[in-house]
Amino acid sequence: MLKDLDELWRRRIVREVGAGEYDFSHDRLREVAYALLSLTRRRFLHRRAAEALEAMTAGGSDEVSRQIAHHYDLAELPERAIPYYRRAAEAARALYAHEEAVTAYERALALLERLPGTRSGTGESNAIARRLLEGIGDVRELQGLHEVARERFGAALQHVGEEAFVDRARLHRKIGETLGSQRRYAEAFAAFDLAEQTLGEERAQAGEAWWRERIDIGLARSFAHQWQGELDASERVLRSLEDPLRRYGTPVERGRWLVILAMVVINRDGWVYSEEAVAMLRAALKEAEERATVTFGVAARFLLGASLLWHDERGDVQPERMAEARAHLEQALVECEAAGEVVIRVSCLASLGFMHRVTGDLEATRAFALRTLEAATALGMPEYAGAAHGNLAWLAWRSGDHATCEREGLAALTSWQSGWPHPLQWVARLPLMAVRLRQGRLDEALAYAAPLLEPGRQRLPVPLWEALAAAVQAGEDGPGTKRAALERVLVAAQEVRRL
C-alpha cells in the first residue's frame, strides 16, 4: 500500500498535506476517483469515515458534527446521521450561522421522514421531528420571517401528543409571539389564551417546566399589552409573575421581566430619561453579561441607550449621558448584526438616527435614516419607516427643500397610520409645521404640531411644550397672533434641538 501511495505521489496525483496525510492534488481527480467506486463501496467508505471521525473526537465534537452527519447521510444510515445534523444545527445557532443551522435542521427532517413511525403522532421519531421543526421556527422568528416561523411551529404541533401539554403550550405561545411581532394582537392574545388553556392548572408531575412555561406565556402577554399601550394590563401581568419568577424563573426570564417593566415605566414617563427605568435596565444588562447571553441583553442594552439619549426637562444635551447612550446603541447594533437579531437592529438604527439628528450631524442622520428605512420596509415595520421618513423630512427642511420635506413628512404620517403610533412623532410633525408656517398656511401648521401634546407622545422639553401649548391656545386668535405663537414654537424647537 505504501508503494502504491508513493507511486501516486510521484505522479502528482496526490500531495502530502501533513504528517502521514495525503489529499488529491486537484478536485477533478477526486471526483473521477469517487465516480469509479461502486455504490456499495462508497457507502462503506463513508461509514468508515464517519466512524473514524467519531472515534477521533470522542463521539463527535460540535465542530465535526456536520462532517459526521454528511458521511452517515451518504452511507445511507439516516438514523445515525439525524442526531449529528441536529447537533450541527445547534452548534451553528450558537455561532449565529442561521442559514447553516436551518439547512442542517431541514436535512435531518428530510431523513427523518424516511423512517417508519414519524407521522404516527407517537414515538421518539415524532419527538425529534417536533424539536427539528421548532428549531427552524426559532431561527426564522429571530430573522423576522414571522410567517415562516409560524408555519414551522404549527407543523411541530402535529408531532406532539396531547399528553405533552407543556410542549403544546410552548408552541401555541410561540405562534402568538409571531403574531404579536406582526402587530396582530387579537390573534396573538387568542394564541396566548390557548397556550394557557393547554397548560391547564398546575400539575404535580409538571414541576419547574410547567411554571417556566407559565412565566414565558405571561411575559409574552405583558409585552403585547405594552405595545398596545395597555400599560396597566401589562404591569398587572408582570406583578403576577413576581413570586413564580423568584421560585422557578431562569436568569433569562428574570432579565426579560426587568426589560418589559422598564418599557412600561419609560412609556408612562413620556419616553424620556427615567432614573427608575435606567436602574432596571442596568440590572438586566448586568444579568445578561454575567450569564453571557444576548437573549435579552441586546434588548436591555438598546433600551438603556435609548433612555439615556433623551433630554432633561430643559432639553439640554448632556455630553456624558449622550456619549454613554451612543456607546450602548452602537454596541447593541453590533450585537444584533452578529446574532442576526433583525427586529431590535431596526430600533438601534432608528435611535442612532435620532441621536445624530439631535447632535446636528447631518450626514450621519441621513445614513442611518436610509438604513432604517430599508430595514423597516423589509420587515414590515411601518412605525420605524415613519421615523426614517421624519428624519429625511428634517434634513430637507435644513437644506431649504420644502417640497421634499413635505413629501417625506407626509410619508411618515402615512406610515404611522398603518403601524404602532410612534411616540416620537415630532421628528416629522415639526418639519411639516415649519414648512406650512413659511408658506403662511397657519391653520395647517398648527394642525401638524398640536397632536404632539396628546397622550402617548414623547414628553417634549419644557420650552417647546410651553410654546406649543400657547400656540394651540392662540389658535382661535387672529393671523398675527397665531403667526407669532407659531414662530415661538419654531424658535423653541430649534433651541432644544428638535428642529
Secondary structure as UniProt FT lines:
FT   HELIX           2..10
FT   TURN            11..12
FT   STRAND          14..18
FT   TURN            19..20
FT   STRAND          21..24
FT   HELIX           27..35
FT   HELIX           39..56
FT   TURN            57..58
FT   HELIX           62..64
FT   HELIX           65..74
FT   TURN            75..76
FT   HELIX           78..94
FT   TURN            95..96
FT   HELIX           98..112
FT   TURN            113..114
FT   TURN            116..119
FT   HELIX           124..142
FT   TURN            143..144
FT   HELIX           146..157
FT   TURN            158..159
FT   TURN            162..163
FT   HELIX           165..181
FT   TURN            182..183
FT   HELIX           185..199
FT   TURN            204..207
FT   HELIX           208..227
FT   TURN            228..229
FT   HELIX           231..240
FT   HELIX           242..248
FT   HELIX           251..268
FT   TURN            269..270
FT   HELIX           275..291
FT   TURN            295..296
FT   HELIX           297..309
FT   TURN            313..314
FT   HELIX           319..339
FT   HELIX           342..358
FT   TURN            359..360
FT   HELIX           362..379
FT   HELIX           382..399
FT   HELIX           402..418
FT   HELIX           426..438
FT   TURN            439..440
FT   HELIX           442..449
FT   HELIX           450..453
FT   TURN            455..456
FT   HELIX           462..473
FT   HELIX           474..476
FT   HELIX           479..495
FT   TURN            496..497
//
